[in-house]
C-alpha cells in the first residue's frame, strides 16, 4: 500500500496564465517597488517590471530559485532583491533593463534586502550574522564589493533613510504575526527614528498598533499601520510630529508599499494600487502578466508526501485521503487508487466517510465559495452539492 501511495500521481491543470490575462481576478503581485518610470513586483517567485501606469509586465528574472523584496536604486537603474539561488538567501542586484543578477553577500546566514542608501552606492539589508540573540541588525553593502558596514543600532528589521542620510526611520522588531489581524499583544511593532550620528531615537506616536514599512519622503515618513482598523497608509510630519491617515481603507489590509518620485505604490489583495502624494488620489494599476510559468503548467505530481486528513472506511477496505486539493481513496491491500474528484484548479478539503461507507463528503470551492459535496465512494454517478449559505 505504501508503494501504491507513493506512486499515485495527479494531473494538475490550473490554466492560470490564460485566465489571468482574460479576467480581472487578482494575480497575487507582491512587494511592489516604484521608480520614476517602472514598478517592480514579485509574481510566481520571479521579478517582473511594468510601467508606472500599468500594462503588459515583463519578467526580469527566470532563475530556478525564488526572488523576493525588489527595491529600486534611487536613480532607478538597478533593482536590489533577495535571491535564493544556491541554498541560501543573499543580496543581489540586477539592472532594471534586464541582465544577469550580481551577488553581493556570501554569508551563510540569511541576508534580506531592506532598501538603499540615499546616494545609491550601497544596499541596505538585514541579517542576524553578528547577533547573539538572533535579533536582526541592519548593514549596508557597497555595490563595489568588500565588507558590509553595520548600521549603529542594536536591532532593526525594516528601514528607510532620510533624504540627507543622517537619520533612519526603522522598525526595531520583526513583525510577529503576518496573518494575525489586529494583534495587540506584547510584540506589536513601532516605527522609530534614529539619529545616526549618536543613535538617539525618537518614537512615532502610537498606542500599541502594528506599524511597519516606513518610507521617508521629504519631511514626511509614510508607513503602514492597523491603528484604526484595516492596515492602511499613514504619514508622520517630522516638523509638527503629527500622524495623519493618507489612505482611507475600508477593505482588506494593505500588505506592502514603496515610495518614489511623488507616488506610493502598494499591494492590496494581490493587486497593485498607487497613491499620488500631490493630490492624495488613489487608483488601481492594471497589470497583465503572460509567461511560461512552470508552477502552473499542466503536469503529473507525486503526492505520496502530501497526504492529509486520512480516515479508514467503516469496513476497513479502503483509506481516504486529501492530497493537493483532490480526494483520493486507496485499497488496504490490493487494487487501484481512486481519484474521486479529479478537478484541477478546484480545492477539495476535509473528506469524511458516510456511516455506511457508500458516500464520501468533502468541501469544495468549485463555485467560488465553499460548498458541501457528496460523492459515491465508487466515483460513479453525479455529485450532490449542498450550499452552505451566503457570506456572513
N, C-alpha and C positions, 0 to 999 in steps of 0.2 A: 504493500500500500504506500509505503514511504517513497519508493522509486516512482510509483504512479503519480503521486502528488508533485514530485519534483519535475517530472517530465511534462505535466499538463501545461498547455500554453493557451494564451488568449490572443485574439487578433484585435489590436487597438486601432481604431479608425476615427479620430476626432474631427478631422477636417477643419481645424481651427483657422489656418491662414486664409482659406477662401471665405469662410463666414465672417472673419474679422474685417475683410475688405468690403463685404456686401452689406453689413449691418452696422448699427451704431452701438453694439454691445461693447462693454469695456474690454480693453486689451491688456489690462494689468501692466501698465507702464509705470515703472518705479524710479525713484530717486532722480528727478529731473535736475538739470543744471543749465543755466542760461548764460549766453554771451551776447555780444552786440548783434550777431547775425543768426545764431543757431541755438537749439535746445538739444542737449544730450540726455538720454534716459536709458534705463535698463529694461529690456524685454526678452523673455525666454532665455535669460542667462547671458545675453550678449549686449554690447553697447550699440546704440543707434543714435543718429542725429537727424534733425528735421529743422526746417526754417522756423523762425520765431512766430510766424503766423500759421504754422502747421503745413499740411500737405503730405506728400509721399516721403516716408522716412527712409534713410539709407543706413544699412548695417555697417558699423565701423569695425567690429571685431568678430571673428569666427573661430576663436580658439577652442580647444577641447575642454578647457577649464571654465570656471564661472567668473564673470566680471561684475563688480558692483561699485557703487559710490562714485560715479563720474563727476568730475569737478573741473570746470574751465579755468585756465590760467587767466590772470587779469586782462591780458591782451587778446584772449580768445583763440590763440594759435594752438595751444596744447590742451589736452584733457588728461588729468591725473585720475587714476582709478585703482581699486583694489583687485588684483588678479590672483586666481588660484590655479596656476598652471603646473607647478612642479610639486604638488602635495603640500603647499604652504601658501598662506595669504601674504602677499607682499605688495609694495607700492610700484606702480608702473605709470608711464606717461606715453601718450600716443598723439600724433598730430591730428587736429580736428578734421583735416582734409583726408586723412587715412594714412596708413603706413604700418610698419612693424612696431609693436609696443616695445618700449625700452624699460628694463627693470632697474629700479633704483635701490631697493633694500634687499638684503640677503640674510637677515637674522632668522634663526629657526623659530622664533616666536611669531605671533600674528601681528602684522602691521596693517592698519586700516587708514585709508585716506580721510582726512578731515578738512582739507582746504589748501590754500596757497598763502604765501607771504605777499604783502601788497605790491612788492616790486616784481613779482613773478619769478624770482630767482630760486625759490625753494618750495617744496611741497610740505604742507603741514600734515602730520599723521599721528595716530595714537598707537601706543604699544605698552605692553607690560614688561618689556625687556629689562628694565632696571628697577622694577618694583618688587619690594619684599612682601607686599600684602596682596599682590595680584590686582591692585587698583591701577587703571590705565594712566599713563602720562603722555604728554604731547611732546613731539620732536619735529624738527624741520630738517629736510633732506635736500641739499643743493642739487640742482639739475646737472651740474658739472661733475657730481660724484663726490666721494670722500666719506667722511663720517657724519652722522646726524648730530644735530645740536639739540640739547634738551631745553624746552621752554621752562622758565623758572617758576613752576607751580607744582605743589605736592601731588596733585592728581587732577585729571581732566579727561573728558571723553569727546566733547564737541566744542568747536570754537570758530570765531570769526574776528579777524584783525580790524582795528580802526583804520581809516584811510592812511594815517601817518605811521602806522605800525607800532605806535608806542603803547597802545592798550589792546586788550583782548577780551571780547565777550565770550564767555565759555560756560559749559555745563560741567560742574566738578564731579558728578557721579554718573555711572552708567544708568540708562533707563532700566528700571527693574522689571516691568511687565509690559511688553509691547502690545498685548491684546487685552489687557485688563482695563476696561473703560472706567474713568472717574476714580481711579485708585487714589486713596488718601491715607496710606499707611506711612511708615517712617522712612520710606525710601523714595519719596517724590523728588523730582529734580528741579532745582532752581537754575536761573541764569545769573551769573556774577560777572562783574567787570574788573579785570586786573590791570594795574599799572605795572608794566613790565620792567620799569626802572627800579622799583623797590618791592614788587609782588604784593602791594597793598590791594585790598579787594573792596569793591562797592557792590551791594546786593540790590538787584531789581525788586521792586515792591511785589509781594505775593502773599497768599495765605494758603500754604500747603498745596498748591496746584502743581501739575506736571508741566513745567516749562522747558523747552528744548529747541534745538535747531536755530541758534542765533545767526542773524545776518546783519552786519554793520554797514549802513548806507548813510554817508554824510554825518549828520548829527543825531541820527536815529538808529536804534537797534531793533530790528524786527525779529520776532520769534514766534514759535508755535506754543499754544497753551490751551488747557482744558478748564481754565479758571471760571468760565461762565457757562459750561455745558460741553458741547462738541468741540473738539480741537480745531482751533482756527488761528488766524494771524493777528498778532498784536504788535504795537510799536512802543518803544520807550524813548522819550526825548531826553538826551543826555544833558540838556541845558535846564529844562524845567523839572526833570526827574518824575515825569508823569507817564503813566501807561494808558494807552488808548487802543480800542479794538479797531483793526484795519479792515477786516472782512467779517461781515455778519454771516454766520454759518448755522443754519437750522437743519442741516442734513448730516451726512456721515463725516467722520473725522478726517481732517487733512493730515496726511501721513508724513510728508516731507516737503521742503520748499528750498528755492535757491533764488538769489537776487543778482541782478546785473543790468546795467545800462537803463535805469529808470523803471525796471519791471521786476516783479517777483513771479516765478513760475512754480506752481505747486501741484502736488498729486492728491487726488481725491477719488476714491473708489475706482482706481485703475486708470482714470482719465487725467489729462493734463489741463490745467487752467492757468490763466495769467491775471495778475493784478497790476494795473497801471498806477504807479506811485504818484503821478501828477494829478490824474482825475479821480482816482480811487475806484475806478470801474473794473469789474471782473468779467471774464469771458472764458468759455471753453475753447480749447485749441483742438481743431480737427486733425487727427493724425491717421494716416493709412500705413499699414505695415504689411509687406508682402516679402516672402523669402523662403528659402529652404530651411525649415525648422525640424531637425531630426527628432526632437522630443514629441512632435505631434504627427510624424509620418506614420501611416498605417504599417504595423509590424507585429510580429509574434513576440510575446514576452513570457518568460518562465515565471510562474507565480508561486512556486513552492515555498519561497521565503517570505511571501507576503500574505499568507493565510491568516484570517482572524475570525472571531465570533463563531467558533466551532461548536457543533452540537450533534449528538447521535440521534438517529431516527428512533421512534418508540420501539421498533423491533430490533434495533441494533444492526440492521443490514447495511445501512448507508450512513455516511457522515456528511454534514452540511457545513459549508464554509463561505465566507466573503473574501474576495480577492480582487483588488484593483477595480472596485465598482461592479463586479459581477458576482452572481450567486451560483455556487458550484456544489454538486454532490458527488461523492466518490464511494465505491463499494468498500465494505470492510475487508473483503478478501479478493475475489476475482471479479473482473468486469471493467467497464469503461467509466471514466469520469464524465460527468454530465453538466454542461453549462446551461442552467435553467433560463438565464436572461439573454445572454448574447446581444447586448445592447451597447456597442461602442459609443462613447460620447454621453452616456447616461450613467449616473451614480446610483447603485442599489446598495442598501445598507441593512444591517441588523436582521438577518434571516432567522426564522423560527419554524419548527415543525408543528403541524396540527396534531392534536392528541391521537388521532387515528393513523397518522403517518402518511396520509394521502395528499396533503397540501403543504405548501411552503409559503409562509407570509414574509414580506420584507417591505422596506420603504424604498421608494423610487422618486427621483426628481425629473422624470421624463417630461412632465408638463411644465416644468419651470419651478414648481413648488412641490415639496414632498407629499406623496400620497401613499396609502397602504395598498400594496398589490398582493394578490393571492394567485398561486400557480400550482397546478398539479405537479407532484414530485416526479412524474414521468417526463415532464417538459412538454407534454402534448396539450392541445386544447387552447382556448382563449384565456387571457389573463383577466382576472376580476380586479377592478380598480375602485378603491373607496376613497373619496375625498376627505381630507382632514379638516375642512372648513377654510374660511378666508384668513388672511393675515390679521393678527391682533391689532 
